[in-house]
Amino acid sequence: MNLIRTYNREVGVAATIALLNLVLLITARGYFSRENFADLFLANAPVLVISLGMLLVILAGQIDISVGSMFAVCSVIAGIAAKQGLSGLESGLVACLAGTACGAINGGLTAYLRVPSIVATLATMIVLRDGLRWMTQGSWVGDLPPGFQLLGLTPGEFTATIFGLVAVLLVMAAAGLRYLRPGRAIFATGSSEDAAGLVGIKTKRVVFSVFTLTGVLTGLAAAMNAVRFHQIPSNAGLGLEMKVIAAVVVGGAAITGGSGTVVGTLLGVILLGSIGTSLTFLGISAYWEKSVQGAIILIAVAISLAGRNRD
């Protein structure tokens, strides 16, 4: 009972996922095909990777709405690097470095210049998106080398590789937040930055680090997604920031900081990521996807704020 009480939000999301799958099992068994699960996983793996970074940012009491624009920039950079002769892995590394730089800018503005994170990341979101649009003139990156596609692996090998990578990231994030000192520092900073500072936690460094790490993960997610396609759109990642933030909040993280889990974030991504496909298999118009997601988000935020008020 204590475990259920501690993870009541996660249990609620898990129950919702189970109920949705029960309905699909009864009415649309085609949903449970291996091909559909593989497509769902590959489509949502980048969202999950970025969500892990966003979880850290929100735990620290901040927000980052620039990840969608950052994702687009890193995707295009990965494609350009591949066309310059770099391998798929090397292009992915370049994308991660680009994400690191963008995240460091967000972290520097927020932690050291004391610009509110919503303002700082709104500015970088606009600069990155409009700058990319100006540089590419809206053109997509095409004529990618054959070795870039799926990193030269077969579809099955690529899916297994991405699954292994995501699993490692999940374990590292969960263990780091639970057992390592930097993880506890993130929770403390989000709960009360002043109190954390009084006990010797360098809160500015914590804030800078979570934004920078989110940039790294966004670059990695962009590379993971880019290698799946023959062309890279210059407008990639539109609306991605809202999907990522929503997944973290729906998974039980307090939008005010200091509370949240990796398991909850994983469940949030699974729930929100499966809604569109589920509606299609149930014969319901996909236009309802955003409405359903919005309702789930409102309920999650209301429960989160009610819980904080009770505390």
N, C-alpha and C positions, 0 to 999 in steps of 0.2 A: 504493500500500500504506500509506503514512504517513497518507493521508486516511482510509482505512478504519479504521486503528488508532485514530486520533484520535476518530472518530465511530462506534466499534464498537457502542455501545448503540443509536444512532439507526439504524444499518444493520440491526441485529437486529430492531428494531420494524418498519422498512420491509419487511423480508423476511417477517415474520409477516403484515403487511397484504397483501402480494402473494400469499402462499400462501392466505390466506383468500379473496381475490378470485378466485384460480384455481379453488378448490373451488366457489365460487358460480357462476363462469362455466360450469363443467361441469354442475353439478347444478341450478342455479336462476337461469337467465338473466333472469328477471323482476326480479331485484334491481337490474339495471343500467338500469332505466327512468329517464327524466328526472324523473318525478314523485317516485320514491323518493329519488333523490339530492337533490332540492330539499327534501324533507321532512327528510332526514337532516341536511342543512346547516343549515336553520333551527332544528332542535331542538338542534344541538350548537354553533351559533355563540355563544350566550351562555356556554356552558361554556368555549369556547376563549378568549373575552375575559377571563373571570375567571381562567382558568388562566395567562394572561400576567402578571396581577398576582401570582398565587400563586407563579409562577416567581421573580419578583423577591424575594418574601418568603423563599422557601426558599434562594435563592442567598445571601441575607444571613444565613443561619443561623437563621431564625425559622420560625414556623408560624402559620397563621391558620385556625381552625376555626369562625369566626363568619360566613363568607361566605354560608352558606345562609340564616341568619336575616337577615343584611343584605339579601340578595336579596329576601326576602319583604317586608321593611319598605319597600324602595325601590319594589318593584312596586306595593304598595298606595298609597304616596304618589303615584306617577305616575298611578294611576287616579283618586285623589281630586282631584289637580290638574287633570286633564282635565275632571272633572265640575264644577269651579269655573270653567270657561270657557277654560282655557289650551289652546293648540294642542298637537298631538302632540309637536312639537319642544320646546316650552316645558316640557311635562310631563316629557320626557326629561331636560331640563336640571335640573329640580327633583329628579328621582330621583338624578342625578349629584351634586348638592349634598348630598343626604341621605347618599349613600354616602361622600362626602368627609368629612362630619362623623363618621360611624361609624368610618371608617378612621383618622381623626386621633385619636380616642379610643383605639383599639387601639395606635396608634403612640406616643401620649403615655404610656400605661401601661407599655409595654414599654421604650421608649427612655429616658424620663426618670425614671419611678418604679421602673424596674428590676424590674418584675413579669415573671416568665417568660412568654413569649408564649403557651404552651399554657394557662397559668392565666388570663391576661388575656383571651384570645379565647374561652375556655370561659365565662367570666363574662359577656362581652358577648353571646355566643350565647344564653345562657339569658335574660338581661335583654331582649334584643330580641325573641326568640320569644314569651316569656310576656307582655311588654308589648304586643305586637301582638295577641296572642290576647285580652288583657283589653280593649283598645281597640275591637276589631272584634267581640268576642263570637263569633268564629268565622265571621262573615258575610263573604261574598265581595263584592267591589266590582263592581256591575253597572250597567246603564243608562248605559253609556259612550257619549259622543257619537260620531256617525258618522265625523267627521274623525280620531278617535283610532285607529280600526281601520286597520292597515297604513299609518298616517300619510297616509291619503287616496290612496295609490298603488294600482295594480293589483298582483295577486300577483307577476307577473313583474318589474315595476318595483321592488317592495319587496325581492324576493330579490336582484336585481342591486345595489340600494343597500346592503344588508347585506353582500353579498360584497365590494363595494368598500371599505366601512368596515373590515371585518375584515382585508382585504389591507393596507390602509394601517397598521393597528395592528401587524400582523405585521412589516412592513418597518421601522417606527419602532422597535419593540422590539429587533429583531435588530441594526439599525444602532446604536442607542443603547448596547446592551450591548457591542458589538464595538469601536466607534470613539470613543465619547464618554467623557469623564472620569468622570461619574456612574456609568456602567455599570461601569467598571473598579473604582470605589470599592465597588460592591455586591459584586463578586467578592472583593475584598480583605477586606471586612468579614466575609463568610461564611467565608472561609478561615481567618482569624485576626483577631478583633476587636482584640486587644491589639497585634498587629504592625501592623495598619492604623492604629491610633491613633498609633503611634510614628513613622509616616512622614507624619503630618499630616492623615490622613483623619478627618473629623468623623463618627465611627461612629454617634453618637446621632442625628445629622441624617439619616444614611443609613437607619437603621432606621425612624425616624419617616416618612420619605418613602415607603418601599416600602409600608408599611401604608396610608398615606393614598392613594397611587396605586391600590392594590388596592381601596380603597373607591370611588374614582372609577369604575374599570372595572366593579365590581359594580353600581353604580347604572346605568351604561350598559347592561350586560347585562340588567338587570331591565327597563329601558325597551324594549329590543329585543324581549324576550320578551312583555311585557305587551301590546304593540300587535298581537300576532298573534291575540288572543282577544277574545271578547265580554264575558267576565268575568275578574276577577283574584282567584284564591284567596288567602285570608289565610294558608294554610299552604304557600305556594309555597316551593320551594327545599329541601324536606326531603331530607336526604342529599346535597345538592349539594356540601358541603364535602369529603366523602370522594371524590366523583367527580373533583373538581378536583385535589385533592392526589394522587390516584392517577394521573391523567393526566400530571402533572408528573414524578412519580417513575418511572412506566413509560417516559416519554420520555427518561430518562437522568440527570435531576437527582439529585445526591447529597442525601439527606434531611438530612445533616449540614451542608450548605451549601458554597458556593464552587465548585460545578460544575454545569453544565446549559446547555441551548441552547433557543432559540425553536423551531428545527426539530424537536427532540426532543419538545417540549411539543405541537406541532401533530400529530406522529405519534401521540403518546399519546392525544390527544383523538380522533383518527380511529379508532384501534384500539378503544378502550373504547366509543366512541360507536356503533360499527357492530355490536357483538357481539349486542345484543338483536335487531335487525332481521335480522341474518344467521341467527341461530338460527331465527327464524320462517320465513324462506325455505327453510331446510334441513329444516323439518318437525320441529324439536326444540322441546320445551316451553320457553317464555320463562322459566320458573322457574329454569332453569339459568344464566341470565344473570349473576346475582350470584356464583354459584359459579365460573364461568369468569373473571369479572373478578377475583375474589379470588385465584385461582390465578396469574393473570398478575401481579398486584400483589406477591404473595409472592416470585415468581421474580425480579421486577425489583428488589425491595429486597435480596434475598439477593445478587444479582449486584453491586449497588451497594456493599454493605458488604464483600463479598469484594474488590472492586476497591480500596476505601479501605484495607483491611488490607494488601494487596500493596504499596500506595504507602507 
